[in-house]
Every structure is written in structure tokens, then in C-alpha cells.
Amino acid sequence: MKKKILVIKHGALGDMIFGLAAFKALRDHHQNDQLILLTTSPFLEFAEKSGLFDAVWVDDRKKLWNSPASWWALLKKLRQEKFDRVYDLQRSHRTGWYFRLMRLFFHPLPEWSGTAKGSSHYYNTPSLYEKHILDHNKEQLAITGIHNVPPPSLDWMKPSISGLHLPKKYFLLVPGCSPTQPHKRWPAEKYGEIAQKLVKKKITPVIIGSESEKEIAEVIQKACPKAVTLLGKTTLFQLPELARGAQGALGGDTGPIHMISLSHCPSLMLFSYSSNPLLCGPQDGISQVIFRPALTDVKVDEVWKDLRFR
């Protein structure tokens, strides 16, 4: 009999990308069942296009005290579907409350895989800050009997990039980050120096990111006029194809650089105090990491020495 399976994963982008490994394992294990993902709106298109889910629901994650009606509507929807099992891959305080409320109002309660105490498949981990997210996902799924978890793959992302008119040999620079986390950004002037060195190797630096990072790109291009900017001209889904043709990549700990790394592009990632590469660093075997509490302390020569090229 076809079962209904719910997977909970809200984000962020890097976590969603690494989550693809668990998503594929769940799809393979429940290939004859209905698999539904509960996520947030920024990842709706990403999840739908992955082809791994039969449906994708959006959780607006409103606070309980601000919108109890929203919480009740979500619980009512979950109850109506009568799920057979829930995989809580978010493992958050919020999703723990989903479990507690479902246990209070749902009879019978679906099987639950997660860190909430009382789960039928309880993942009893001392801390979520001791292992890589890939390892946590594998361990959690193993408790449910799922042991075949493949590496995360972006092979399904193959849109055309012909309209970008890329040079024959190019190197990706990802200098931006979330505006709320400026400490994850290596100084633009130093990217400019790296760009100069790339040009001397007859490799064109290509800057990617959002239009909000225009000032950063201008600093880089002032130092290296031959650098090309694609700010605001690429989509999330084009990044893997861009990476497949690049000589290499350099950037901070952001979702885009993780996508580039997982697309088999030799990448160098710069991690600051807020990110632990042991928890979310590259696992592809070819990418490198430089960790420094303050990225302003990372020297250009150090970065240049650690860059990898095809």
C-alpha cells in the first residue's frame, strides 16, 4: 500500500544543497510512496526542479505567539494528510514543537524520525555542532534502516549558459555574502589582487553574485579591468553549469560556492569565525578551505598558493 511520507527541511541554501544526499536516499527508499517536502518559499523552485518529491509545501514559519492561526492551519493540513512517517531533517527547536503538538492532537501519531524526545526513530545526538551535516543526516537515516546515502549531486541542474558569452578560460570569483553577515566577506581589494594574478595566467576572472554586490565588483574591476562581471545575470540553476566549465573558484562560506564545489570545480572557500568547516565544509575531495576567525587576516599570497586549477 502506498504510504505518505513527509520530509521537513527549511534551509538555508547550503543545508539544502547538502540535504540533497538525504533527499535522494529517501526517494530511493520510498520510491513507491508519496514523498512530500515541507520547506520555505526560497527553496520551493529548487525542491520542485530536483524531481525528488511528489509535492512541495511551503512553511511560512510564523511565530506561534504572532500567528496561532497559521500554526493551527499547518497542523490541520498535516493531520488531514495522515502521514505514515515524518523525517525531520531540520532538527530545530521549531520542528520539535511540531512533533509535540502533533503528539498532543494527532491520534495515531505518525512515525517520527528526528531529535525530538519521544520520536519513534529518535536520533539521540549530544550536539548538532560536532559533526558535518552530511554525517548527521546519514546517522539519522540509518536509525530508520536507510543505509545507502549517495553524495549530494547537482547533475540535474543543466540549463543553458550560452547567453552569458563566457571566455574560453575563466575562473569564478564569489566575493559576496548575506548583507547580515559581512564577516564572511574577504576584502574586495584582495579579490582584485587575485584577479590580477589570474589575468597573468591568461585566465579571465568572472565575478558572480547579486546586483546588490555592485560596489564590491567595482572595486575588483578597478584593480583588474579585465575582470568580467555577471552580477545579477545568472540564476541559481546556472551555477553548476558555470562551475563545470570554470578553471576553479574562490569565495566565502556561502551557498553559491558550495554549489560550485559540488559541481566538481576545484574551489577554495574562506571560512570566518561564524562557520566551522568541519561541520559544513566541502567534502568533494578536491576543494580546499582556509579558516581564520577574521578574514581580513587572510593574505593574498596565502590564497594564491592554495588555489587549485583544472
C-alpha positions as CSV (number, residue, x, y, z in Angstrom):
1,M,0.0,0.0,0.0
2,K,1.3,3.4,-0.9
3,K,2.4,5.4,2.1
4,K,2.6,9.1,2.7
5,I,6.0,10.4,3.8
6,L,6.8,14.0,5.0
7,V,10.3,15.4,4.9
8,I,11.0,18.7,6.8
9,K,13.9,20.8,5.7
10,H,13.5,24.6,5.9
11,G,17.0,25.7,4.7
12,A,19.4,27.5,4.5
13,L,20.8,27.2,1.0
14,G,24.0,25.3,2.0
15,D,22.0,23.0,4.2
16,M,19.5,22.3,1.3
17,I,22.4,21.5,-1.0
18,F,24.0,19.1,1.4
19,G,20.5,17.8,2.1
20,L,20.2,16.5,-1.5
21,A,22.1,13.4,-0.4
22,A,19.4,12.5,2.2
23,F,16.6,13.5,-0.2
24,K,17.9,11.1,-2.9
25,A,18.3,8.3,-0.3
26,L,14.7,8.9,0.9
27,R,13.4,8.9,-2.7
28,D,15.1,5.6,-3.5
29,H,13.9,4.0,-0.2
30,H,10.3,5.3,-0.7
31,Q,10.2,5.0,-4.5
32,N,6.6,3.6,-4.4
33,D,5.4,6.0,-1.7
34,Q,4.2,9.7,-1.9
35,L,7.1,11.9,-0.7
36,I,6.3,15.5,0.3
37,L,8.8,18.1,1.4
38,L,7.9,20.9,3.8
39,T,10.3,23.8,3.2
40,T,10.4,27.6,3.0
41,S,9.5,29.7,0.0
42,P,13.1,30.5,-1.2
43,F,13.6,26.8,-1.8
44,L,10.3,25.9,-3.4
45,E,11.6,26.0,-7.0
46,F,14.8,24.3,-6.1
47,A,13.0,21.4,-4.5
48,E,10.4,21.1,-7.3
49,K,13.0,21.0,-10.0
50,S,15.1,18.4,-8.2
51,G,12.4,15.8,-9.2
52,L,12.9,14.1,-5.8
53,F,9.4,14.9,-4.4
54,D,5.9,14.3,-5.4
55,A,4.9,17.6,-3.9
56,V,6.5,20.6,-2.1
57,W,4.7,22.5,0.6
58,V,5.8,26.0,1.9
59,D,6.0,26.7,5.6
60,D,5.9,30.4,6.3
61,R,7.4,29.8,9.8
62,K,5.4,32.5,11.6
63,K,5.9,32.8,15.3
64,L,3.3,31.0,17.4
65,W,2.5,34.0,19.5
66,N,2.1,36.2,16.5
67,S,0.0,33.9,14.4
68,P,-1.5,30.9,16.2
69,A,-4.0,30.6,13.3
70,S,-1.1,29.9,11.0
71,W,0.3,27.2,13.2
72,W,-3.2,25.6,13.6
73,A,-3.7,25.7,9.8
74,L,-0.4,23.9,9.3
75,L,-1.2,21.3,11.9
76,K,-4.7,20.8,10.4
77,K,-3.1,20.2,7.0
78,L,-0.7,17.7,8.4
79,R,-3.5,15.9,10.2
80,Q,-5.6,15.7,7.1
81,E,-2.8,14.1,5.1
82,K,-2.4,11.3,7.7
83,F,1.3,10.8,7.1
84,D,2.7,7.4,7.9
85,R,6.2,8.8,8.7
86,V,7.9,12.1,9.2
87,Y,11.6,12.8,8.6
88,D,12.6,15.9,10.5
89,L,15.9,16.8,8.8
90,Q,15.7,20.4,10.1
91,R,16.2,19.2,13.7
92,S,15.3,22.6,15.1
93,H,13.5,23.9,18.2
94,R,10.6,24.9,16.0
95,T,10.2,21.4,14.4
96,G,10.5,19.9,17.8
97,W,7.3,21.9,18.6
98,Y,5.7,20.4,15.5
99,F,6.3,17.0,17.0
100,R,5.0,17.9,20.4
101,L,1.8,19.5,19.1
102,M,1.2,16.6,16.7
103,R,1.6,14.1,19.6
104,L,-1.0,16.1,21.5
105,F,-3.6,16.4,18.7
106,F,-2.9,13.5,16.4
107,H,-4.2,10.0,17.0
108,P,-2.5,8.0,15.9
109,L,0.8,9.9,15.7
110,P,2.9,9.1,12.5
111,E,6.3,7.5,12.9
112,W,8.8,10.3,13.5
113,S,12.5,10.4,12.7
114,G,14.3,13.3,14.5
115,T,15.8,14.7,17.6
116,A,12.5,15.3,19.4
117,K,12.4,13.2,22.5
118,G,9.6,10.6,22.2
119,S,10.2,10.1,18.5
120,S,9.7,6.5,17.2
121,H,13.1,6.8,15.5
122,Y,14.9,9.0,18.0
123,Y,18.2,10.5,16.8
124,N,19.9,10.9,20.1
125,T,22.8,13.1,19.2
126,P,24.6,15.1,22.0
127,S,25.1,18.0,19.7
128,L,24.4,19.1,16.2
129,Y,27.7,21.1,16.3
130,E,30.1,18.2,16.4
131,K,29.8,16.6,13.0
132,H,29.3,17.5,9.4
133,I,25.7,17.9,8.3
134,L,26.1,15.0,5.9
135,D,27.2,12.7,8.7
136,H,24.2,13.8,10.9
137,N,21.8,13.1,8.0
138,K,23.4,9.6,7.4
139,E,23.2,8.7,11.1
140,Q,19.6,9.8,11.4
141,L,18.5,7.9,8.3
142,A,20.4,4.8,9.4
143,I,18.2,4.6,12.5
144,T,15.2,4.1,10.2
145,G,17.0,1.4,8.2
146,I,18.3,3.6,5.3
147,H,22.0,3.0,4.8
148,N,22.6,3.8,1.2
149,V,23.1,7.6,1.1
150,P,24.8,8.8,-2.1
151,P,26.9,12.0,-2.2
152,P,24.9,15.2,-2.9
153,S,24.5,15.7,-6.7
154,L,23.7,18.7,-8.8
155,D,23.8,16.8,-12.1
156,W,20.1,17.6,-12.7
157,M,21.0,21.3,-13.0
158,K,22.0,21.7,-16.6
159,P,20.4,24.9,-18.0
160,S,21.9,26.7,-21.0
161,I,24.6,29.3,-20.3
162,S,25.3,30.1,-23.9
163,G,23.8,33.6,-23.5
164,L,26.5,34.5,-21.0
165,H,29.2,34.6,-23.6
166,L,31.9,33.3,-21.4
167,P,35.6,33.4,-22.3
168,K,37.4,30.2,-23.1
169,K,39.3,30.0,-19.8
170,Y,37.7,31.6,-16.8
171,F,37.8,31.5,-13.0
172,L,34.8,32.2,-10.8
173,L,35.0,34.8,-8.0
174,V,32.2,34.8,-5.5
175,P,33.1,37.8,-3.3
176,G,29.6,38.5,-1.8
177,C,27.6,37.1,1.1
178,S,24.5,37.8,3.0
179,P,24.3,41.5,4.0
180,T,23.7,40.5,7.6
181,Q,27.0,38.5,7.7
182,P,29.7,40.9,6.4
183,H,32.3,39.0,8.4
184,K,32.0,36.2,5.8
185,R,33.4,38.5,3.2
186,W,37.1,38.7,2.2
187,P,38.0,42.3,1.3
188,A,37.2,43.2,-2.3
189,E,40.7,44.8,-2.8
190,K,42.2,41.4,-2.1
191,Y,39.9,39.7,-4.7
192,G,41.2,42.4,-7.1
193,E,44.8,41.3,-6.5
194,I,43.8,37.7,-7.1
195,A,42.1,38.8,-10.3
196,Q,45.3,40.5,-11.5
197,K,47.3,37.2,-10.9
198,L,44.7,35.2,-12.8
199,V,45.0,37.5,-15.8
200,K,48.7,37.0,-15.8
201,K,48.0,33.3,-16.2
202,K,45.7,34.1,-19.2
203,I,42.6,33.2,-17.2
204,T,39.7,35.6,-17.1
205,P,38.2,36.4,-13.6
206,V,34.4,36.2,-13.7
207,I,32.6,37.8,-10.8
208,I,29.2,36.3,-9.9
209,G,26.6,37.3,-7.3
210,S,23.6,39.6,-6.9
211,E,23.2,43.2,-8.1
212,S,23.4,44.3,-4.5
213,E,27.1,43.5,-4.6
214,K,27.8,46.0,-7.4
215,E,30.2,48.1,-5.2
216,I,32.3,45.0,-4.5
217,A,32.6,44.2,-8.2
218,E,33.5,47.8,-9.0
219,V,36.5,47.6,-6.6
220,I,37.6,44.3,-8.2
221,Q,37.3,45.7,-11.7
222,K,39.1,48.9,-10.7
223,A,42.1,46.8,-9.7
224,C,41.7,44.4,-12.7
225,P,39.8,46.0,-15.6
226,K,39.9,42.6,-17.5
227,A,37.7,41.0,-14.9
228,V,34.2,40.3,-16.2
229,T,31.1,40.8,-14.0
230,L,27.9,38.6,-14.2
231,L,26.3,40.2,-11.2
232,G,22.5,39.7,-11.5
233,K,22.9,37.9,-14.8
234,T,22.9,34.3,-13.6
235,T,20.3,32.2,-11.8
236,L,20.9,29.7,-9.0
237,F,20.3,26.9,-11.5
238,Q,23.1,28.1,-13.8
239,L,25.8,28.0,-11.2
240,P,26.6,24.3,-11.6
241,E,26.9,24.6,-15.3
242,L,29.1,27.7,-14.9
243,A,31.3,25.7,-12.5
244,R,31.7,22.7,-14.8
245,G,33.4,25.0,-17.4
246,A,35.5,27.0,-14.9
247,Q,39.2,26.6,-14.2
248,G,38.4,27.0,-10.5
249,A,36.6,29.2,-8.0
250,L,37.2,31.3,-4.9
251,G,34.7,32.6,-2.4
252,G,33.5,32.8,1.2
253,D,31.3,30.3,3.0
254,T,28.0,30.8,1.1
255,G,25.5,28.6,-0.7
256,P,26.7,29.5,-4.2
257,I,30.3,28.4,-3.5
258,H,29.1,25.1,-2.1
259,M,27.1,24.6,-5.3
260,I,30.2,25.3,-7.4
261,S,32.2,22.9,-5.3
262,L,29.7,20.1,-5.6
263,S,29.8,20.6,-9.4
264,H,33.3,19.2,-9.5
265,C,35.0,22.6,-9.7
266,P,38.2,22.9,-7.6
267,S,37.2,25.6,-5.2
268,L,38.9,27.5,-2.3
269,M,36.5,28.5,0.5
270,L,37.3,31.1,3.1
271,F,35.7,30.4,6.5
272,S,35.5,33.0,9.2
273,Y,34.7,32.6,13.0
274,S,30.9,32.0,12.4
275,S,31.4,28.9,10.3
276,N,33.2,25.6,11.1
277,P,34.5,23.8,8.0
278,L,34.3,20.5,10.0
279,L,30.5,21.0,10.1
280,C,29.8,22.4,6.7
281,G,33.0,22.4,4.7
282,P,33.5,20.8,1.2
283,Q,33.5,17.0,1.0
284,D,34.3,16.6,-2.7
285,G,38.0,15.8,-2.2
286,I,39.3,18.5,-4.5
287,S,38.2,21.7,-2.8
288,Q,40.2,23.5,-0.1
289,V,39.5,25.6,2.9
290,I,41.3,28.5,4.7
291,F,39.9,29.1,8.2
292,R,40.6,32.3,10.0
293,P,38.4,34.0,12.7
294,A,38.8,37.3,10.9
295,L,39.1,37.0,7.1
296,T,40.9,40.4,7.0
297,D,43.9,38.4,8.3
298,V,44.0,36.1,5.3
299,K,46.8,37.2,3.0
300,V,46.6,37.3,-0.8
301,D,49.7,35.2,-1.2
302,E,48.2,32.6,1.1
303,V,45.1,32.4,-1.0
304,W,47.0,32.3,-4.3
305,K,49.2,29.5,-3.0
306,D,46.1,27.4,-2.1
307,L,44.1,27.9,-5.3
308,R,43.6,24.8,-7.4
309,F,43.1,24.8,-11.2
310,R,41.9,22.2,-13.6
